[in-house]
Amino acid sequence: MARPCEFNEEQVLEAAGDAFSAKGYDGTSTRGLVRLTGLTPPSV
């Protein structure tokens, strides 16, 4: 059974979109997404 989400999906998508807009797909790292979104690496 899956656990319920503990994050706001809309906020995470907005933060990721902002990162991709600023740095492009090649310039955005998983580590950066973790820092910006507050997710853990397995969640990214």
PyRosetta script that sets phi, psi and omega in degrees:
from pyrosetta import init, pose_from_sequence

init()
pose = pose_from_sequence("MARPCEFNEEQVLEAAGDAFSAKGYDGTSTRGLVRLTGLTPPSV")
pose.set_psi(1, 131.8)
pose.set_omega(1, -178.5)
pose.set_phi(2, -75.6)
pose.set_psi(2, 146.7)
pose.set_omega(2, 176.4)
pose.set_phi(3, -79.4)
pose.set_psi(3, 151.5)
pose.set_omega(3, 175.8)
pose.set_phi(4, -69.8)
pose.set_psi(4, 149.8)
pose.set_omega(4, 178.9)
pose.set_phi(5, -63.0)
pose.set_psi(5, 138.7)
pose.set_omega(5, 177.8)
pose.set_phi(6, -111.3)
pose.set_psi(6, 21.9)
pose.set_omega(6, 179.8)
pose.set_phi(7, -139.3)
pose.set_psi(7, 161.1)
pose.set_omega(7, 178.5)
pose.set_phi(8, -89.0)
pose.set_psi(8, 109.2)
pose.set_omega(8, -175.3)
pose.set_phi(9, -58.1)
pose.set_psi(9, -39.7)
pose.set_omega(9, -179.5)
pose.set_phi(10, -63.1)
pose.set_psi(10, -41.9)
pose.set_omega(10, 179.0)
pose.set_phi(11, -66.9)
pose.set_psi(11, -40.3)
pose.set_omega(11, 179.4)
pose.set_phi(12, -64.6)
pose.set_psi(12, -44.7)
pose.set_omega(12, 179.9)
pose.set_phi(13, -64.8)
pose.set_psi(13, -37.4)
pose.set_omega(13, 178.4)
pose.set_phi(14, -66.0)
pose.set_psi(14, -44.2)
pose.set_omega(14, 179.4)
pose.set_phi(15, -63.5)
pose.set_psi(15, -42.5)
pose.set_omega(15, 178.7)
pose.set_phi(16, -65.6)
pose.set_psi(16, -43.0)
pose.set_omega(16, 178.4)
pose.set_phi(17, -61.2)
pose.set_psi(17, -40.0)
pose.set_omega(17, 177.6)
pose.set_phi(18, -63.5)
pose.set_psi(18, -41.0)
pose.set_omega(18, 179.3)
pose.set_phi(19, -64.3)
pose.set_psi(19, -44.7)
pose.set_omega(19, 179.7)
pose.set_phi(20, -65.8)
pose.set_psi(20, -36.2)
pose.set_omega(20, 178.1)
pose.set_phi(21, -66.4)
pose.set_psi(21, -38.7)
pose.set_omega(21, -176.8)
pose.set_phi(22, -76.9)
pose.set_psi(22, -39.3)
pose.set_omega(22, -172.3)
pose.set_phi(23, -117.6)
pose.set_psi(23, -5.9)
pose.set_omega(23, -176.2)
pose.set_phi(24, 77.2)
pose.set_psi(24, 168.9)
pose.set_omega(24, -178.3)
pose.set_phi(25, -67.8)
pose.set_psi(25, -40.1)
pose.set_omega(25, -179.3)
pose.set_phi(26, -70.2)
pose.set_psi(26, -27.5)
pose.set_omega(26, -177.0)
pose.set_phi(27, -92.5)
pose.set_psi(27, -1.4)
pose.set_omega(27, -179.1)
pose.set_phi(28, -103.0)
pose.set_psi(28, 120.3)
pose.set_omega(28, -178.4)
pose.set_phi(29, -95.0)
pose.set_psi(29, 161.0)
pose.set_omega(29, 174.6)
pose.set_phi(30, -61.6)
pose.set_psi(30, -41.4)
pose.set_omega(30, 178.4)
pose.set_phi(31, -59.4)
pose.set_psi(31, -40.7)
pose.set_omega(31, 177.7)
pose.set_phi(32, -65.1)
pose.set_psi(32, -40.9)
pose.set_omega(32, 177.7)
pose.set_phi(33, -64.4)
pose.set_psi(33, -38.8)
pose.set_omega(33, 177.1)
pose.set_phi(34, -60.7)
pose.set_psi(34, -46.1)
pose.set_omega(34, -178.5)
pose.set_phi(35, -64.2)
pose.set_psi(35, -43.5)
pose.set_omega(35, -175.6)
pose.set_phi(36, -76.0)
pose.set_psi(36, -33.6)
pose.set_omega(36, -175.1)
pose.set_phi(37, -94.0)
pose.set_psi(37, -23.4)
pose.set_omega(37, -176.3)
pose.set_phi(38, 83.7)
pose.set_psi(38, 2.8)
pose.set_omega(38, 177.5)
pose.set_phi(39, -78.4)
pose.set_psi(39, 165.5)
pose.set_omega(39, 173.6)
pose.set_phi(40, -90.0)
pose.set_psi(40, 157.3)
pose.set_omega(40, -178.9)
pose.set_phi(41, -52.7)
pose.set_psi(41, -43.0)
pose.set_omega(41, 178.7)
pose.set_phi(42, -62.6)
pose.set_psi(42, -27.2)
pose.set_omega(42, -179.9)
pose.set_phi(43, -76.2)
pose.set_psi(43, -26.2)
pose.set_omega(43, 179.2)
pose.set_phi(44, -74.6)
pose.dump_pdb("model.pdb")
